[in-house]
Amino acid sequence: MTQELQELISVLKGHRVYIQTHNFPDPDAIASAYGLQVLLEHFGVITIICHHGVVERAATMDMVFEFKIDMTTDNDLIYMSANDYIVNVDSQKGNANIRDLIGKEVAVIDHHPVFTEIDDYKFKDIRMVGSCSTIIADYFRQNNVEMTESVATALLYGLKCDTHNFTRGVKSLDVEIFSYLFPYANHQLIRRFQSGEILYSEVNALADSLKRVEIVDGVAFAFLDFPCPDAFIAMISDFLMQIDVVYFSVVFTHRDNGFKFSVRSEFDELDAGRIVSDALIGIGSGGGHKSMAGGYASEEKLSRIGTDYSKTIQHLFLNIIRSKYHNEK
């Protein structure tokens, strides 16, 4: 057993353990939690997967049902206590996209940059790779643990989703893990999952969203003034990046007395995670990768800057982007 995995297991042994994903988990978060659960069970550590919010995409729920992944929402965690241990996967304590539960966060496995240092973790494995699924699959590979078709398929699907089919954030380890998972995965299932990523019911909402797009100096802004899930916001943000004159996108919508953001960047020098973090200082929080990130801003705090939310948000982001672009130039 590698020293890394041995450290993780030694931290968790003898405790009731929960694996917590970020809120409204996506394929990479779910696949990572599922893969880690199977891996830990192999070494005698039984876990419960938990999260806040719903699984929003039909294709993602298809994966959950297909592999019989048992996931518990925080509202149903009636037995969790302050003495129970939590492993954060595809997320980190203190981020805007993860709810603080009563248990003790003792370990983190993630692939997002660290914007808020947390000293409470007894175990950390944070690697700048394309997906969290890559890290979990690497545990199987490095420790020669046999992998089922279900786990391999879920991890490969998570890897493909978070790298946008290997077009963003890909590192050499992602490529190695793709080669490792490929022979074990069910590719017909992956094609089925991918074919259901856009719902027919979302087509009209997609068309309406495109009418709301404003492009300023290559930065696309879209305010989705209707109820929509996080996954839909991210889909619009990805879609805007396909416009030939757009190199940066900011999509936002009302959520929980504030605004939820999805941000994308074409250029490494315009770090999406850092830009959303800087733009929302004092009114919220954000973070993520250089190419894709997210955040949340309080409506009350934003209103102190300006009551025209769309223009205020444009101003906040454009000031940061222009200063960073100027500095890089």
N, C-alpha and C positions, 0 to 999 in steps of 0.2 A: 504494500500500500504506500502511495506517495506521502511525504511528510505533510503536504497541504491537506489532503483528505483526512489523514490521521488526526490533524489538529482540529478540523471541523467536527469529526465524530467524537473526539474526546470532550469537546465543549458541550455537545448535545446529549451525550449518554446520561441516562438516569433522570431525564427531565421530560415533561410533556412538551412536544415540539410542534409549532405551527410554521408553515411556510406561507409567508404573506407576499402577494404580488402588489403591484400598484393598482390604484382604483380603476375600475372599468377595464379589466385586463385584456390585452391583445394576444394574438397567437404566440408571440415570442415569450411573453410573461407566463402564459399558461403552459406552454411546452417546457419552459425552464423549470417551473414548479413541479410539473408532472415527472420530468426526468429526474430531478433531484429527489423527489419522493421515492421513486423506484430504486434509485441508487442507495439512498440511506436505509431503506428497508432491507436491501441486500446485506447490510452490515448491522442489522438488528435495531435500527432507529426508526420507530413508527412516527409518522407525521400526519398533520391535517393541513390541507391547502385552504387558505382563506383570502378574502379580498373585500373591498368596499365597492358598491355599485354592481351593475349588471354586466354580463357579457353581451356586448352590443351587436356584433356582427353575426349574421346568420351562418356564414362560413365558419366562424370561430366556434359557434355553438355546435355546428356539425362535427367539428373535431372533438369537442368535449363529449358529445354523445357517442361518437364512433369508438373512442378509446375508453369510454366509461370513466372519465376523470371526475373524481368526487371533489367538488368545490363548495365551500361554505361561505356565505356572505357574513359580514360582521354582525348583522342583526340576529343571526342564528348561533352566535358563539356564546351560548349560555353558560358553558363550563370553563371558559378561559379565565385564568386568575393572574394576579400580578407576579406570581412565581413561575408562570409558564414561559418557555423560551420561544422567541420568534426569529426566523431566518428571513430577511428581506431578499427577494430575488427580483431582478430587473427594476430595482428601485432602491432608494436610500431614505432612511429616517430623516425627517425634516423637510423633505421636498414637498412641493405643493400638490403632487399627484398621489400621495399616500396618506391614509388616515392613521393617526396615532392610536393604537389599540392598548388595552390594559396590560398585556403581556410585556415581557422584557426583550427588546431587540438585542440579540447577542451576536448575530452574524449577518453578513451582507455578501451577496454575490451579484455583481452588476457590471454593466458595460458603459455606464454613463459617467461623464466627468464629475468630479466632486466639487460642488460649489459651497457646501456647508460642512465643515469638518465635524464628525461625530466621534467622540472618544469612547463611547460606551460599548462599542462592538468588541467582542472577544476574538472574533475571526473576521477578516476582510479578504475578499478576492474581487478586486475591481480592475478590470482590464479594458483597455480601449480597443475593442473589437466590434465587429458589425452587429452582433446579437448576443444576448445572454445565453441563448441556446448553444452557441459555440463553446462557451465556458463549461456548461454542464456536460456536453458531449465529450469535451476534452477530459473530464474526470473519468468517464467510462473508458476512454481510449488509454489514458495514462495508467489506469489501474487494472486493465485487462478484464473489465467486468462485462459479461455477456449482455448484449442489448437486444430487446425484443423488437419486432417489426413496428409495433405501436409506438414505442419510445423513439425509435429512429425516424419514423415518419413525422411524428409531432415536432421533433427537434429540427429536422430538415425544413419543414414548413415554417417554423418560427424563424429560422435563419434566412430563408428566402423572403419572408415578409418584411423583416426589419432591415434588410439590405436592399429592399425594393428590387428583388430578383438580381442581386449582385451588381447594382448600379450606384450604391452609395455606402460610404463608411466601411468598405471591405478591406480587411487586413489579411496578411498571409495565413494567419491561423484559421480564418473563416474558410479559405480555399482548402486548406488541409482537412478541416472538419467536414466540408462538403464531400470530399473524396472518401473520407472515412464512413460517413453516413449513407452515401449513395447506394452501395450494394444491399443494405439492410432495409431501406425504406420502400414503402408502397407508393410508387409514383402515380398510379391511377387515382389513389385517394387524394394525393396532393393536387392533381389537376381538378378533381371534383371540388375541393375546398376553394381553389383559386377561382373557379368559374362562378362561385356564389358570393364574391366579395362586394358586388353592387346589387342592391335589391331593386326590383322593378318599381316598387313604391317610392324609391328615392330619385327616380329620373326627373320628375317635375321639380323636386326640391333642388336638384343639381342645376337645372335650367334656370330656376329663379335666382340661385346663388350667383350665377355668372353675370346676371344683370346688375349685381351690386358691386362688381369689381371696379376699383379705382387703381390706376397705375401711375405712380409718381417716380420719375427718374429710375425706372427699372424695378421699383419695389411695388408689388401688388398687394392691395389691401381689400379684404372682403369682410363685411359685417353681416353675419347670418342672423337676421332678426326674427328667428322662429326657433322653436325647440328642436334641438338636434344633438345626437350623441357625439362623444369625443371622436369616435372612428370616422364619422361623417366630416367633422371639421378637418381632420387630418387628410382625408381623401381630397377635399377641396384644395387644401394647401399644396398637396402633391400635384394636383391637376393644374394649378396656376403656374407651376414651375415649367410646364410644357409650352407656355406662351413664349414666342421667340424673343420678345423684348423684356422678359422678366428674369431677374437673377436672384430675387429675394421675395418671399411671400409671407404675409401676416394675415391670418384668418382668425376671427374671434366671434364669440356669441355670448349671450347672457347665460350665467350659471351661478346659482347659490349666492345671490346678492352681489354678484360681481361679473367678471368676464373671463372666459376660458380662451386660451390662445393656442394656436398651432402655427409654428414658424418653420420655414425652410430656407436654405441658402445654397447657391450654386458654387460659391467660392470659399475655399478654406480660410482665406484671410478675413472673411466676414463670418465669424464664428456664431452660428445661430444661437447656441446655448448661452454664450457670453452676452450676446446682444439682447436677448429677451430678459436675461437677468439684470443687465444694466438699465434697460428701458423701464423696468417695473420696480426699480428701487424706490422704496418709500410708499408704494401703493400695492405691492404684491410681491410675488416671487416667481422665478422661472429658471430653466436650465435645460441641458440636454447636450446633444452632439453638435459638431460643427455644421453638419448638413441638415439636421432636424432637431427641433426643440419644442417645448411647450411652457405654459405658464398660467398664472391666475392673478387677476387684479381686483381689488375691492372697489365696488361701485361708489361707495361713500368717499373713499380716499381719492378716487379718480375725479369725482365731481368737484373736489376742492381746487383742482387744476383747471378744469373746464367742463361745462355742461354739455357741449357738443362732443359726445364721446368719440365718435369716429375721427373727427379732426384732431382731438387731443391725442388719441392713440397714434395717429399718423405722425404728429409732431414729435412725440416721445421717441418713436422708432427711427424716424428720419434723422433726428439730431444725432443719435448714437451711430447710425449707419454712415452718415456723411463724415462724422469726425473720424471714425475708424478707417473708412475708405481713403480719406485725405491723408491720415497718418501712414497708411500702408503705401500710398503713392509717393 
